[in-house]
Amino acid sequence: MSRTGGSRFTPKHLYPKSVIFSVFSSEEIKKLSVVKIVTPLSFNTLGHPLKDGLYDPALGPLRENSDPCGTCGENVNRCPGHFGHIELPVLVVNPLFHKTLFAILKISCLKCFTVQIPRHVRTVLAAKAKLLDAGFYLELDDLDREVAAITSNCTEITEGEEEIIRETVDNFVKAIFKKKSTKFTGIEVNIVTRNATMERQIHIDDVIKSYKSPGRICTNCQLPIPKLSALKNQIMIAQSVVSTDERSGVAHKTENVPLMADQSRKYVRRLWENDPEIFK
């Protein structure tokens, strides 16, 4: 550690073993924030930063000749900078999650809120995620072989066979956890966490790609599944519109309308409630 003046210390050498990325919740953002940004304007006519603007003095000094930071009192060289926040008037989708959200909704029925992936495939996927989290990578192939032995001669999986697969998968996972220890050293835990995240994403992507174009009829409720499309980061949903024509009478046509963020959130929450294992 090296002293930078006063009582502040900074690490001289830092060798991180792992980095984990996440997002802040609304409550965490407000706790970190020192000012609420309420105006799109930055400076007044004299060129001074406006309060509650994007260059509010509480966020940190702008130049060397600027006043000390309104939060920590340091100058531009020593102030670390501080968070502000903007409260959006409506709910929006985080651009980082738009592609994932679209993929989930596209393979789901938005009437009974069931993912259009066969139940036995979801069972296997959830089991693989559990094994990956514990660091069991080689056992994934063994699990696939166990399931393939049941499904290889089946043209269509029945409810009875789904139950057999579920029991087989449960027994396989229990046997693995009972047979092997899940204790790792610090370095091994970091490697396992990183690899588990990558492997989990690979398996999820493979399943989604296999069922990215579900049938027009829900496999659970037997109702039509509306078609979804993406246009400039906006999810569009096909809806039937009734129009009246004097000559032909009543006519039905399909229009693409935007799927709003609050509705998307409602759909995803209902999907989670129905099948939490696959969304963990």
C-alpha positions as CSV (number, residue, x, y, z in Angstrom):
1,M,0.0,0.0,0.0
2,S,1.2,3.6,-0.7
3,R,0.2,6.8,1.1
4,T,-1.1,9.5,-1.2
5,G,-1.4,12.3,1.5
6,G,-3.6,12.7,4.5
7,S,-4.9,9.4,5.6
8,R,-5.8,8.0,2.2
9,F,-4.1,4.8,1.0
10,T,-4.2,3.2,-2.4
11,P,-3.1,-0.3,-3.4
12,K,0.4,-0.3,-5.0
13,H,0.0,-3.7,-6.6
14,L,-3.3,-5.4,-7.3
15,Y,-3.6,-8.9,-8.8
16,P,-7.3,-9.7,-9.2
17,K,-8.1,-13.4,-9.6
18,S,-11.6,-12.9,-11.0
19,V,-14.1,-10.2,-12.1
20,I,-17.8,-10.6,-11.9
21,F,-20.2,-8.2,-13.7
22,S,-23.6,-7.5,-12.4
23,V,-26.2,-4.6,-12.4
24,F,-27.3,-2.3,-9.6
25,S,-30.9,-2.4,-8.3
26,S,-32.9,0.8,-8.1
27,E,-32.3,0.9,-4.4
28,E,-28.6,0.4,-4.8
29,I,-28.4,3.2,-7.4
30,K,-30.2,5.7,-5.1
31,K,-27.8,4.8,-2.2
32,L,-24.8,5.4,-4.4
33,S,-26.1,8.6,-6.0
34,V,-25.3,12.0,-4.5
35,V,-27.6,14.0,-6.8
36,K,-30.8,13.4,-8.8
37,I,-30.4,14.8,-12.3
38,V,-33.6,16.6,-13.3
39,T,-32.5,18.9,-16.2
40,P,-31.0,18.2,-19.6
41,L,-29.1,21.5,-19.4
42,S,-25.5,21.4,-18.3
43,F,-24.3,25.1,-18.0
44,N,-25.7,28.5,-17.4
45,T,-25.0,31.5,-19.6
46,L,-21.8,32.2,-17.8
47,G,-20.5,28.7,-18.4
48,H,-21.0,27.5,-14.8
49,P,-22.3,24.0,-14.1
50,L,-26.0,24.0,-13.3
51,K,-27.3,22.4,-10.0
52,D,-29.1,19.1,-10.7
53,G,-27.6,19.0,-14.2
54,L,-25.2,16.6,-15.8
55,Y,-22.2,18.6,-14.4
56,D,-23.6,19.3,-11.0
57,P,-20.7,20.3,-8.7
58,A,-21.7,17.4,-6.3
59,L,-20.5,14.9,-9.0
60,G,-17.0,16.3,-8.9
61,P,-14.9,19.2,-10.2
62,L,-14.8,19.8,-14.0
63,R,-11.5,21.6,-14.4
64,E,-8.4,22.4,-12.4
65,N,-9.7,25.9,-11.7
66,S,-13.2,24.6,-10.7
67,D,-14.4,24.9,-7.1
68,P,-13.8,21.9,-4.8
69,C,-16.1,18.9,-5.1
70,G,-19.5,19.5,-3.5
71,T,-19.4,16.0,-2.0
72,C,-15.9,15.2,-0.8
73,G,-14.3,18.7,-1.0
74,E,-11.3,17.5,-3.1
75,N,-9.9,19.1,-6.2
76,V,-10.1,17.7,-9.7
77,N,-6.9,15.6,-9.2
78,R,-8.0,13.9,-6.0
79,C,-11.8,13.6,-6.3
80,P,-12.7,10.1,-7.5
81,G,-16.0,11.3,-9.0
82,H,-19.4,10.5,-7.7
83,F,-22.6,8.9,-9.0
84,G,-25.8,10.7,-10.0
85,H,-29.0,9.2,-11.2
86,I,-31.9,9.9,-13.5
87,E,-35.4,8.7,-12.7
88,L,-37.1,7.6,-15.9
89,P,-40.7,8.5,-16.3
90,V,-41.6,5.1,-17.8
91,L,-40.2,1.6,-17.5
92,V,-37.7,0.7,-20.2
93,V,-35.7,-2.4,-21.2
94,N,-32.0,-2.4,-20.4
95,P,-30.3,-2.6,-23.9
96,L,-27.9,-5.2,-22.6
97,F,-30.8,-7.6,-22.0
98,H,-33.0,-6.8,-25.0
99,K,-31.7,-9.8,-27.1
100,T,-32.1,-12.2,-24.2
101,L,-35.6,-10.9,-23.4
102,F,-36.7,-11.3,-27.1
103,A,-35.3,-14.9,-27.2
104,I,-37.2,-15.9,-24.0
105,L,-40.5,-14.3,-25.2
106,K,-40.2,-15.8,-28.7
107,I,-40.1,-19.4,-27.4
108,S,-42.9,-18.8,-24.9
109,C,-46.7,-18.9,-25.0
110,L,-47.9,-15.5,-23.7
111,K,-51.4,-16.9,-22.8
112,C,-50.6,-19.8,-20.5
113,F,-47.0,-18.6,-19.9
114,T,-45.3,-21.9,-20.8
115,V,-41.9,-22.1,-22.4
116,Q,-42.2,-24.0,-25.7
117,I,-39.4,-26.4,-24.9
118,P,-40.2,-30.0,-24.1
119,R,-40.5,-30.7,-20.4
120,H,-37.8,-33.4,-20.5
121,V,-35.4,-31.0,-22.2
122,R,-36.0,-28.4,-19.5
123,T,-35.4,-31.1,-16.8
124,V,-32.1,-32.0,-18.3
125,L,-31.1,-28.3,-18.8
126,A,-31.9,-27.5,-15.1
127,A,-29.8,-30.5,-14.0
128,K,-26.9,-29.5,-16.1
129,A,-26.9,-26.0,-14.6
130,K,-26.8,-27.6,-11.1
131,L,-23.9,-29.8,-12.1
132,L,-22.0,-26.9,-13.6
133,D,-22.5,-24.7,-10.6
134,A,-20.8,-27.5,-8.5
135,G,-17.9,-27.9,-11.0
136,F,-19.0,-31.2,-12.6
137,Y,-18.2,-30.8,-16.3
138,L,-17.3,-34.3,-17.4
139,E,-20.5,-35.7,-16.0
140,L,-22.6,-33.7,-18.5
141,D,-21.8,-36.2,-21.2
142,D,-22.8,-39.1,-18.9
143,L,-26.1,-37.4,-18.2
144,D,-26.8,-37.0,-21.9
145,R,-26.1,-40.7,-22.4
146,E,-28.5,-41.7,-19.6
147,V,-31.2,-39.6,-21.2
148,A,-30.4,-40.8,-24.7
149,A,-30.9,-44.4,-23.6
150,I,-34.5,-43.6,-22.8
151,T,-35.3,-41.3,-25.7
152,S,-33.4,-43.0,-28.6
153,N,-36.3,-45.2,-29.6
154,C,-39.1,-42.7,-28.9
155,T,-40.6,-40.8,-31.8
156,E,-42.7,-38.8,-29.3
157,I,-42.1,-38.4,-25.6
158,T,-45.2,-39.3,-23.5
159,E,-46.0,-38.1,-20.0
160,G,-44.9,-41.5,-18.6
161,E,-41.5,-41.2,-20.3
162,E,-41.1,-37.6,-19.1
163,E,-41.6,-38.9,-15.6
164,I,-39.0,-41.6,-16.1
165,I,-36.6,-39.1,-17.5
166,R,-37.2,-36.8,-14.5
167,E,-36.5,-39.6,-12.0
168,T,-33.4,-40.8,-14.0
169,V,-32.0,-37.2,-14.0
170,D,-32.7,-36.7,-10.3
171,N,-31.1,-40.0,-9.3
172,F,-28.1,-39.3,-11.5
173,V,-27.5,-35.8,-10.0
174,K,-28.0,-37.2,-6.4
175,A,-25.5,-40.0,-7.1
176,I,-22.9,-37.5,-8.4
177,F,-23.2,-35.2,-5.4
178,K,-23.0,-38.1,-3.1
179,K,-20.0,-39.7,-4.8
180,K,-17.8,-36.7,-5.2
181,S,-16.8,-33.8,-3.0
182,T,-17.6,-30.2,-4.0
183,K,-14.8,-28.6,-1.9
184,F,-12.4,-26.4,-3.9
185,T,-9.5,-24.1,-3.1
186,G,-9.8,-20.4,-3.7
187,I,-8.2,-20.4,-7.1
188,E,-10.3,-23.5,-8.2
189,V,-13.5,-21.8,-7.1
190,N,-12.7,-18.8,-9.4
191,I,-12.0,-21.1,-12.3
192,V,-15.1,-23.2,-11.7
193,T,-17.3,-20.1,-11.4
194,R,-16.0,-18.7,-14.7
195,N,-16.2,-22.0,-16.6
196,A,-19.7,-22.7,-15.2
197,T,-21.0,-19.4,-16.4
198,M,-19.6,-20.0,-19.9
199,E,-20.7,-23.6,-20.1
200,R,-24.2,-22.7,-18.8
201,Q,-24.6,-20.0,-21.5
202,I,-23.5,-22.4,-24.2
203,H,-26.0,-25.0,-23.2
204,I,-28.8,-22.5,-22.9
205,D,-28.0,-21.0,-26.3
206,D,-28.0,-24.4,-27.9
207,V,-31.5,-25.2,-26.5
208,I,-32.9,-21.8,-27.5
209,K,-31.5,-22.2,-31.0
210,S,-33.1,-25.6,-31.3
211,Y,-36.5,-24.3,-30.4
212,K,-36.3,-20.6,-31.6
213,S,-39.1,-21.2,-34.1
214,P,-41.9,-22.8,-32.1
215,G,-45.1,-24.0,-33.7
216,R,-48.1,-21.7,-34.1
217,I,-50.0,-23.7,-31.5
218,C,-49.0,-23.8,-27.8
219,T,-48.0,-27.3,-26.7
220,N,-49.7,-26.8,-23.4
221,C,-52.9,-24.8,-23.8
222,Q,-53.4,-25.5,-27.6
223,L,-54.0,-21.8,-28.3
224,P,-52.4,-19.8,-31.1
225,I,-49.0,-18.3,-30.3
226,P,-48.6,-14.7,-31.5
227,K,-45.6,-14.0,-33.7
228,L,-42.9,-11.8,-32.3
229,S,-40.4,-9.7,-34.2
230,A,-37.7,-7.2,-33.4
231,L,-37.4,-3.8,-35.0
232,K,-34.7,-1.4,-34.0
233,N,-34.5,-2.8,-30.4
234,Q,-38.3,-2.7,-30.1
235,I,-40.1,-6.0,-29.6
236,M,-43.2,-6.2,-31.9
237,I,-46.1,-8.5,-31.3
238,A,-48.7,-9.5,-34.0
239,Q,-52.2,-8.8,-33.0
240,S,-55.5,-9.4,-34.8
241,V,-57.4,-6.2,-35.6
242,V,-61.1,-6.1,-36.6
243,S,-62.1,-3.5,-39.2
244,T,-65.4,-2.9,-40.8
245,D,-65.8,-2.3,-44.6
246,E,-69.1,-1.2,-46.1
247,R,-68.7,-3.6,-49.1
248,S,-67.2,-6.7,-47.6
249,G,-68.4,-6.3,-44.0
250,V,-66.2,-7.3,-41.1
251,A,-62.5,-8.0,-41.9
252,H,-59.7,-9.4,-39.8
253,K,-56.1,-8.3,-40.3
254,T,-52.9,-8.7,-38.4
255,E,-50.9,-5.7,-37.2
256,N,-47.5,-5.5,-35.5
257,V,-47.7,-3.4,-32.3
258,P,-44.9,-2.6,-29.9
259,L,-44.7,-4.7,-26.8
260,M,-44.2,-2.3,-23.9
261,A,-41.5,-2.8,-21.2
262,D,-44.1,-3.1,-18.4
263,Q,-45.9,-5.8,-20.3
264,S,-42.7,-7.7,-21.1
265,R,-41.8,-7.6,-17.4
266,K,-45.3,-9.0,-16.5
267,Y,-44.8,-11.8,-19.0
268,V,-41.3,-12.8,-17.8
269,R,-42.5,-12.8,-14.2
270,R,-45.4,-15.2,-15.1
271,L,-42.9,-17.4,-16.9
272,W,-40.7,-17.5,-13.9
273,E,-43.5,-18.4,-11.6
274,N,-44.5,-21.3,-13.9
275,D,-41.0,-22.7,-14.5
276,P,-38.4,-21.2,-12.0
277,E,-35.8,-23.9,-12.6
278,I,-35.0,-23.0,-16.2
279,F,-34.6,-19.3,-15.4
280,K,-32.2,-19.6,-12.5
